[in-house]
Amino acid sequence: MPNVDYSKIKQAIKDFLHVPLEKLSDETRLTELVRESFILVEMVMYLQDEFNVQLVQDDLKTAHTVGELIRVFKEKSAS
């Protein structure tokens, strides 16, 4: 499976959340973008389908920012 592209993941997050790219810096906390945790879960499910990457709950324990979430997807796509 090819490596997932950073900019494509960021674009998919933007499309799902309907926010401008400027709000999606690597340091932006996911909780700043989304108040309800179920929306974060839906977004992760969307990204998994979009990029054909399967994550488990433990994979997301370190993903608190946009950059960390993208890193998790990139790492899982490479394995």
VOFIPA-72482 format. One line per 4 residues: number of its first residue (from 1); their letters; for each residue x, y, z of N, C-alpha, C. Coordinates in Angstrom, 3 decimals, padded with zeros to 6 digits, always signed. Each point is the difference from the previous one (the first is absolute). Example, Ala and Ser with C-alpha at 12.3 -4.5 7.8 and 13.67 -1.06 7.14 Angstrom:
2
1) as) +013.190/-005.690/+007.800/-000.890/+001.190/+000.000/+000.900/+001.200/+000.000; -000.350/+001.050/-000.720/+000.820/+001.190/+000.060/-000.770/+001.090/+000.730 .
END
This chain:
79
1) mpnv) +000.849/-001.180/+000.000/-000.849/+001.180/+000.000/+000.892/+001.241/+000.000; -000.271/+000.954/-000.882/+000.848/+001.188/-000.060/-000.176/+000.884/+001.233; +001.029/+000.788/+000.245/-000.066/+000.950/+001.109/-001.118/+001.006/-000.239; -000.717/+000.340/+001.056/-001.076/+000.982/-000.093/+000.630/+001.389/-000.005 .
5) dysk) -000.467/+000.846/-000.885/+000.554/+001.334/-000.168/-000.521/+000.963/+001.067; +000.920/+000.733/+000.622/-000.312/+000.959/+001.067/-001.079/+000.998/-000.425; +000.188/+000.614/-001.169/-000.933/+001.040/-000.434/-001.385/-000.568/-000.311; -000.063/-001.254/-000.467/-001.299/-000.616/-000.268/-000.761/-000.282/+001.298 .
9) ikqa) +000.720/-000.394/+001.034/-000.656/-000.231/+001.298/-000.526/+001.324/+000.538; +000.829/+001.022/-000.066/-000.417/+001.315/+000.488/-001.218/+000.497/-000.775; -000.006/-000.192/-001.308/-001.137/+000.404/-000.824/-001.257/-000.776/+000.393; +000.146/-001.285/+000.289/-001.152/-000.817/+000.391/-000.555/+000.467/+001.350 .
13) ikdf) +000.878/+000.369/+000.926/-000.445/+000.537/+001.297/-000.765/+001.300/-000.237; +000.548/+000.853/-000.836/-000.654/+001.271/-000.341/-001.387/-000.246/-000.579; -000.090/-000.920/-000.940/-001.278/-000.296/-000.642/-001.013/-000.570/+000.987; +000.460/-000.889/+000.873/-000.915/-000.620/+000.961/-000.525/+001.014/+001.010 .
17) lhvp) +000.897/+000.834/+000.515/-000.382/+000.947/+001.052/-000.529/+001.329/-000.549; +000.167/+000.221/-001.300/-000.436/+001.257/-000.631/+000.662/+001.217/+000.675; +001.327/-000.096/+000.117/+000.768/+001.107/+000.576/+001.062/+000.423/-001.017; +000.438/+001.267/+000.058/+001.070/+000.441/-000.909/+001.328/-000.685/+000.336 .
21) lekl) +000.810/-000.224/-001.016/+001.313/-000.628/+000.212/+000.843/+000.779/+001.009; -000.190/+001.314/+000.056/+000.786/+000.818/+000.920/-000.215/-000.419/+001.460; -001.133/-000.600/+000.290/-000.281/-000.437/+001.369/+000.637/-001.349/+000.320; +000.609/-000.623/-000.986/+000.529/-001.350/+000.176/+001.519/-000.017/+000.043 .
25) sdet) +000.581/+000.742/+000.927/+001.450/-000.090/+000.169/+000.311/-001.309/+000.727; +001.234/-000.436/-000.071/+000.396/-001.234/+000.679/-000.227/+000.078/+001.506; +000.060/+001.209/+000.549/-000.134/+000.177/+001.445/-001.448/+000.172/+000.457; -000.935/+000.117/-000.938/-001.401/+000.197/+000.367/-000.519/-001.242/+000.720 .
29) rlte) -000.515/+000.205/+001.206/-000.559/-001.113/+000.769/-001.325/-000.424/-000.626; -000.198/-001.303/-000.089/-001.235/-000.523/-000.574/-001.218/+000.472/+000.783; +000.155/+000.168/+001.304/-001.118/+000.458/+000.827/-000.343/+001.464/-000.265; +000.914/+000.749/-000.620/-000.317/+001.376/-000.398/-000.881/+000.007/-001.245 .
33) lvre) +000.129/-001.019/-000.815/-000.759/-000.085/-001.245/-001.379/-000.616/+000.205; -000.072/-000.947/+000.932/-001.222/-000.775/+000.210/-000.285/-000.087/+001.492; -001.187/+000.376/+000.380/-000.377/-000.044/+001.419/-000.535/-001.368/+000.419; -000.688/-000.688/-000.913/-000.605/-001.284/+000.326/+000.915/-001.141/-000.433 .
37) sfil) +000.304/-000.894/+000.942/+000.941/-001.086/-000.300/-000.520/-000.938/-001.081; -001.334/-000.164/-000.102/-000.520/-000.911/-001.019/+000.317/+000.508/-001.410; +000.120/+001.320/-000.172/+000.357/+000.540/-001.318/+001.452/-000.351/-000.327; +000.858/+000.026/+001.005/+001.392/-000.431/-000.221/+000.039/-001.467/-000.416 .
41) vemv) -000.812/-000.819/+000.651/-000.054/-001.421/-000.346/-000.485/-000.156/-001.446; -001.041/+000.738/-000.370/-000.496/-000.061/-001.377/+001.063/+000.457/-000.994; +000.758/+001.034/+000.368/+001.042/+000.487/-000.889/+001.087/-001.061/-000.190; +000.405/-000.651/+001.071/+001.022/-001.045/-000.109/-000.516/-001.150/-000.868 .
45) mylq) -001.262/-000.362/+000.172/-000.587/-001.055/-000.831/-000.015/+000.418/-001.471; -000.341/+001.250/-000.240/+000.007/+000.543/-001.367/+001.409/-000.075/-000.592; +000.996/+000.428/+000.768/+001.383/-000.017/-000.483/+000.480/-001.430/-000.248; -000.389/-000.925/+000.854/+000.375/-001.399/-000.210/-000.557/-000.513/-001.323 .
49) defn) -001.267/+000.318/-000.269/-000.611/-000.430/-001.262/+000.656/+000.701/-001.188; +000.221/+001.292/+000.152/+000.556/+000.809/-001.085/+001.392/-000.482/-000.416; +000.816/-000.390/+000.976/+001.396/-000.352/-000.285/+000.296/-001.484/+000.173; -001.053/-000.788/+000.222/+000.157/-001.448/+000.145/+001.047/-000.354/+001.051 .
53) vqlv) -000.128/+000.645/+001.155/+000.910/-000.229/+001.124/-000.847/-000.412/+001.191; +000.398/-001.077/+000.659/-000.738/-000.456/+001.178/+000.778/+000.339/+001.267; -000.679/+000.662/+000.911/+000.598/+000.362/+001.277/-000.723/-000.733/+001.120; +000.704/-000.168/+001.111/-000.633/-000.482/+001.220/+000.047/+001.137/+001.011 .
57) qddl) -000.764/-000.121/+001.050/-000.106/+001.092/+000.969/+001.366/+000.429/+000.539; +000.890/-000.965/+000.240/+001.332/+000.335/+000.526/+000.786/+000.902/-000.948; -000.247/-000.120/-001.302/+000.707/+000.837/-000.978/-000.293/+001.479/+000.220; -001.168/+000.295/+000.539/-000.438/+001.386/+000.120/+000.323/+000.638/+001.345 .
61) ktah) +000.581/-000.763/+000.918/+000.274/+000.537/+001.338/+000.954/+001.183/-000.014; +000.858/+000.069/-000.994/+000.972/+001.097/-000.062/-000.416/+001.094/-000.978; -001.175/-000.142/-000.593/-000.445/+000.961/-001.021/-000.898/+001.062/+000.638; +000.625/+001.089/+000.420/-000.745/+001.096/+000.623/-000.065/+001.233/-000.891 .
65) tvge) +000.848/+000.027/-001.020/+000.042/+001.142/-000.916/-000.183/-000.497/-001.434; -000.231/+000.938/-000.897/-000.141/-000.342/-001.418/+001.266/-000.700/-000.496; +001.158/+000.544/+000.334/+001.267/-000.598/-000.440/+000.198/-001.409/+000.531; -000.371/-000.229/+001.251/+000.145/-001.340/+000.579/-000.956/-000.992/-000.665 .
69) lirv) -001.211/+000.441/-000.311/-000.955/-000.883/-000.672/+000.508/-000.364/-001.397; +000.514/+000.976/-000.714/+000.546/-000.264/-001.332/+001.179/-000.963/+000.100; +000.871/+000.209/+000.991/+001.143/-000.904/+000.195/-000.459/-001.442/+000.214; -001.042/-000.196/+000.810/-000.522/-001.344/+000.255/-000.467/-000.632/-001.306 .
73) fkek) -000.738/+000.746/-000.802/-000.483/-000.543/-001.272/+001.158/-000.324/-000.929; +000.994/+000.866/-000.066/+001.146/-000.258/-000.864/+000.764/-001.238/+000.459; +000.207/-000.143/+001.315/+000.721/-001.169/+000.527/-000.761/-001.285/-000.284; -001.311/+000.017/+000.211/-000.786/-001.222/-000.215/-000.076/-000.363/-001.480 .
77) sas) +000.012/+000.994/-000.855/-000.071/-000.292/-001.435/+001.321/-000.591/-000.489; +001.077/+000.316/+000.688/+001.314/-000.500/-000.416/+000.260/-001.414/+000.493; -000.786/-000.436/+001.007/+000.259/-001.334/+000.561/-000.832/-001.076/-000.659 .
END
